[in-house]
Amino acid sequence: MEIPAQTNIPLRHALVVVTGASTGIGAATARELAKRGFHVLAGVRQDADAVAIRSANVEPSRLDITNEAEIAMLVKRIADDPERRPLRALVNNAGIQINAPVEALPLAEWRRLFEVNLFGHVAMTQALLPRLIESHGTVVNVSSVGGKVAMAGYGAYAGSKFALEAVSDALRREVADFGVKVVVIEPGAVTTEMTGRLAIAAERISNGMSAEQHGRYDALMQAVIAQARLFTREGAGLPAEAAGRVIADAIISKRPRTRYTVGRDAAIIVRLARYVSDRMLDGMFARALKRYLPKALNLHHD
């Protein structure tokens, strides 16, 4: 028996799942959606994060998106909702970032990054799509400007985001007739805790490189680390709340755009990638990288 779509439910009677809600964009999105009246099931991995995010309309849920049992528990929580609220949206936000040259990043790290940034989102979508079809809901996939342009050192991360963009396009075309909307969010420079972790991960990968790889990529890795440290120290990006507002607007919209950039830098880079030749982009990114090398040396002596 087909369940009728529930499209005009008041927000206070609708659920939204946000993955990766411990910090950054995920936490900001959970709080913004709660403010707008949704009941948010916020995916977190640590008890301390659950305590920090919990509020009247934010219910933390233990969730590792690579863990089938924890996904199944969330599905059961939604099915057994005491108020029988529909699931209005899934925000696939959880992610990790590791920046290193293609040659130097161990294959196990590639697999781990894709497991979280791509396959985990596919698993969540497969698990919750039947509920979203019932409600004519929305899938929001948080990609990155790196899903459009891959700079040196971003091969693995951008590769996972390029793949997420492709999956999003296919999914959007597959479920449009069922009333489900699929939205991609492409943030540029947003200040989150991930930026600080990026520098630590880059140093770890650099320490494991061979002598030959050090000779080839030391300058690149120093620039990657310097960029992450300066970004964290100076807070150069937009606050995570800016992305949270964009995501909430997309969920509430009756006809959202298929893609939203977050930040002026993201809008510019996406436009450049559309109209500028690959060789010209190569030169622009190479010059940008060189600007970080003096800063890398200064940071090394701090």
N, C-alpha and C positions, 0 to 999 in steps of 0.2 A: 504493500500500500504506500503510495507516494505521499510524503508529508508536505503540506502547503508551505510556500515560502513565507517567512516572517520578516517583512520589509519595513513596516511602520511601527516597530517596537520603540517605546521611549528609551532613551539612552540609559536611564538608571536600571532598566531591565535587560541590559545586553552585556555580554562578556566579551573581553578582548584578551588575547594571549600575546604577551611580549616576551621574547626570548632574550637572553643576555641582559637582564634588567638589573644586575648588581650595581653597575656604575654607568657613567657616560651617557650615550644616546639612549640606551635601553631604559635606564632609570629615569631620565628626563621625559621620555615618551610615556612611561607608565604613570608618572605623576601628572603629566599634562592631560592624558586621557581620563584619569580619575577626577581631575578638576572639572572636566566637561561632563561628568555623570556616568561614565562607564564603570563597570566592575572589572578591574584588571587582574588577571592571573599572571603574575610577574615571575618569570623563570630565573632562578638564582641557583648557585652551586654551593654556597657556604651558609651556615647558620647565622653568622654575623651579618651577612648581606641581607638575609631574610628579616632580621630584626630592624635593620636600617631602612628598608624599603616599605615595611608594613604601615598601612594607614587605613582610614575608614573604607576607602574604595580600592585599595591595593592589597591583594592577597598573595603573598609570596608562595611559590611552588617550587619544590626541589626539582631541578631540571637540567640534565646534561643532554643536549640534543643528539649526541652520539650514543646514548644509552636507550635501547629499545624499551626496557622495563620502566624507566622514568617517563618516557613518552606515553606509554600505555597507562600509567597512573594518572597523567594529566587528562588523557582522553576520558578515563573513567570519572574523574572529578567533574568534567563538563557534562557528561551524560547523567550524572547523579546530582546535578545542581539542585539544591532544595527549592529554589524559586523557579526552576524550569526556564531559566533565561537562555536565549539563543546566543550562539557565538557570532558576533558581528565582524570580527577581524582577527587575523593572525599577523603579527609583526615579526618577521624573521630577521632578528637583529644580531644574535650571538655571532661572535667572530674572533679570530686571532690574526695577528699580523707579524710576519717575519720578513725582513728585507735583507737580501744577500744576492750575490751573482748566481746565475743559473748553474754554472759549473761548481760553485763552492757550497751550495746548500745541499746537505745530505738528503737522499731520496726519502728517508723516513720522515724528515721535516716536511717535504712536499706532501706526502700522504696525509700527515696529521693536519696540515693546513686545509687541504681539500676536504678532509673528513668533517671538519667543523664548518668551513665557509661555504661548502656546496652540499655535500651529501646529508649533513645534519638538517639543512633547510628543506631538502627534498623529503627527508623522513618526516619532518613536522608537517609539511604540506600534505603528503599522502595520508597521514593520520587524521588531520582535521578537515580536509576538503569536503567530506560528506556533510559535516555540520555547516560549513560555509555555503554549500549548495542549498541547504535547507533555508538558510537565512538571507540568501542573495548577498553574501558578505564580501569581504575584501581581503586579499593577500597582499601584504606590503613586504617587499624584499629590500633590505638595506644593503645596497651595493656600495659604490665609491666612485669618485672621479677616476680611480684606478681601474674601473670596469670599462672605461672608454680609452684610456691612454696608459701604456705601460712604460714607465721610465726605467733607466738603468738601476738594477738592484731590486726592482719590484716584480720580477718575473713570476714568482710563485703566488704572491698576494694578488697581483693584477690578473693572473691566469684564473684564479678561483673566482674573481669578481666578473671577468669576461664571461666565464661559464655560467655564473648566476644570472647575468643579463640575458644570455641565450635561453636558459631554462624559463626565465620570466616571460620572454616573448612567446615561446611555445605554449606555456601554460595559459597565458592571456587569450590566445587564439583557440585553445581547447575548451575553455570554460565560459567564454563570453555568452554562448547561447543559454547557459544555465543561470545567468544573472550574476555571476561572480566577477568581481573586478580585480585586476592584478596591477599593482603599482610598484615601480622601482624608484628608490631614493638614492641619489648620488651626491653624498656630502664631499666637500673639499676639505679645507683645513678647519677641523673642529677640535677644540681642546678637550681631550678625554684622558683617562688613566692609561689607555692603550698606548698613547704616545710615549709615556715614561717607560712602559714595559718594552717598547720597540727598541730603545737604545740598549737595554740589558740583553735582549735577544740577539741584537746585531753584534754586540761584543762577544757573546758566547759563540756565535758562528765564526766570527773572525779568529778567535783563539783556537778553533779547530781546523783552520785552513792549513794546507801544506805550504812549504817554503815557496814553491812555484806560484801557488795561488796568491800568497802574500805579495809577491813581486808584481803580479798582474792587477790585483784588486785592492791593495791597501788604501790607495787614495779614494777609491769609491766608498769603501767601508767607513773610512774616517769621515767622509762627507755625510753619509747616511746617519752615523751616530751623532755628528755635530748638529745636523738638522733636527733630529729628534730631541736632543738635549736643549737646544735653543728654543724650540717650539714649546717644550714643557716649561722652561724657565721664564720665557717672556709672555706666555699665554697669547700667542699670535693669532690663534684661530678663533672662530666663532664659539660661543658657549654651546654646550650640548642642548640646552633648552631651545635653541633656534631650530635644530633638527626635529626635536620633539613636537614643536608647533606645526611644522610642515607635515609630519606624519599624521598628526591628529586631524589637520585640515583635510588631508587626502581621504582619511577614513570616513569623515562626516560628509564629504562631497557626494552628491548623487551621481556625478559624472566626472570623476577625477582624471587628471592627465595620466598618461601611461608612465611618465618619468618626471621627477622633480630634482633639480640640482639644489644644493644647500650651500650658499656662500658665493660671493662674486668670483672667487678664483675658480671654483668648479664650473660656473657658467662660461667663463672665458676659455678654460682648457677644453671643455666639450665642444665649444664653437670652433676653436682652432683645429681640433682633431677632424672636424667635418670639412674644413675648407683649406687647410694648409697641407702641403705635401709632406710625406714621411721624412724626406731629407731635410726639409726646413725645420720640422719638429725636432729631428735629431740634433741639429745645430743649436736650437734654442735651449733644449734640455742640457746639452753638454756645457753651454755657457752658464746656465743656472747652477749646475753642479760645481763648477770651478769657483763660484762665489762662496761656497761653503768651506772650501779647503783652508783658507786662512783662519776661519772661525774654528775649524777642527783642531788646528795647531794651538790656538789660544786656549781652547777648552782643555786640551791635553795637559797644559801647564797650570790650570787653575788649582 
